[in-house]
């Protein structure tokens, strides 16, 4: 099996050796711009280059993602986590230390843990520490405990949606305006530290676009990019070696990375559920191609019908909801079951298999008698809970709720947001059709939010029963 | 491609007043691609109308049919049985489709479910913009491939008006000034001097002003 290594990176040689040892044949393309086009699925990728086509079973991107620091008004760059001498800061500064968590190429979990540890260490030295973040993944592993400890140690956590950072180059004072909804917090400090959130380099961005690696909006440049886990990207069979993650322990890092990749390749594929396209109905509009978070839709060659790459598909069903021709069904469609399920309750709950169903397990016991009002069903992703699925539920239920991930937690990137939009559109349409208000809801949740989610669900239940 | 948008559902609901059932006719071409009137939207609309009626205590049912192209009679003929059996037809075709259905099924009430908007292009998932007004006398060769008829709010032919600022039109900041685009294109193509030529008064008879138009290919008739 060929492994295509893409990018200029000093780890390439060792990486190629490691793959060779495991029986793979590495092909290295150092200049990422050499790749003109890219298509295919795990086991069968084709990269078009200036000098011909390169076939590969899987792809490892090693091109460093980090670009230049953002332009801050006043011209001063923000010191980065790795470059900061913490002992010095801790000893010298009486000012508040503001820590900006704004990763783009680490996993949220890894970045959160790393940042929390640092904040905790600073707070331990009796420093005033403010921790500003767009998103933190606190609900997993060590993060939850670290988050609790940091709060107890007096670290102030400030969430933002929009951020503006200006710097007075004369005094070296940063003015940070963090906005979250209606609230705005303004902080002034000379001690601002950022955790890696720099925009991706142009070369990396170009490559990511060609490889159709789904990007998420965020970060203070609004171009922030991050992948869900170290080594994995949103696209099956395409992996990302983030050198920054393994600073100081390159050998172990490389071993970890190669085992993670080889383990993933060795997994049984495809996933049970994937999209099936009805060639008679497909109008070749590219909607599915555009919406697929995993690069799993491809033009079917001469047939002018879109093709699902089963080895790349992760079965989320976002394409099936988006397809205007109603040409896409999911092979193991959750909704086929619906008819078989005996209706007992008054409210239908569609929960995504990631956050929704996990949170529901925590919530149900606490609902008592009320739980019997709910009939619930797990769907692959909130994105599968489209307009028609929600409407279909309303044919036999008084209300329908889609229970989906929090932002940035969706395995399929924006499936949760899609569910919210679909529920909102359906509500609007139903109201206009004379069906009244309060029929379709979308609630974002995580397993750590069982209590608030329970309240949200009870509100809907009490309203109707 | 023809771009359309679904009508407000209350307007559709009002048009259906008095009918106990309807066939919702999707169209499988332009309006499917622009996510306004394809099979998916027809199914969604049917569900919403039925649930709405149920909640209001009104009897109403909707059946969905997808016609490949409502603007070609052979495809209408294919759907004849179902359409003739309908109490009324709710067409999700463009204005042409709605009218063709009304013409071919003269005994049926045909209700439009869409507002037909423009000829345009897709600029990404769920976003379309107007590019052509069908004026019948294309002058794109002279304007660097940017149409002043459709894309200039005033359809100016000899440069921008005073409302052009920083490349944007005065009607709103999301609309590019077509003449800025034309200038930039011609500059890039090194053909700026062609813009010095004054475009004279235009004969609008080729456009809507000459009345309903027809296109006729004698060689194939």
Interface residues (C-beta under 8 A of the other chain):
Chain A: X281 X283 X285 X287 X290 X291 X322 X323 X324 X325 X326 X387 X388 X391 X392 X394 X395 X426 X429 X430 X432 X433 X434 X435 X436 X439
Chain B: X8 X9 X10 X13 X28 X29 X32 X33 X34 X35 X38 X39 X40 X41 X43 X44 X47 X48 X49 X50 X51 X52 X53 X54 X55 X56 X66 X124 X125
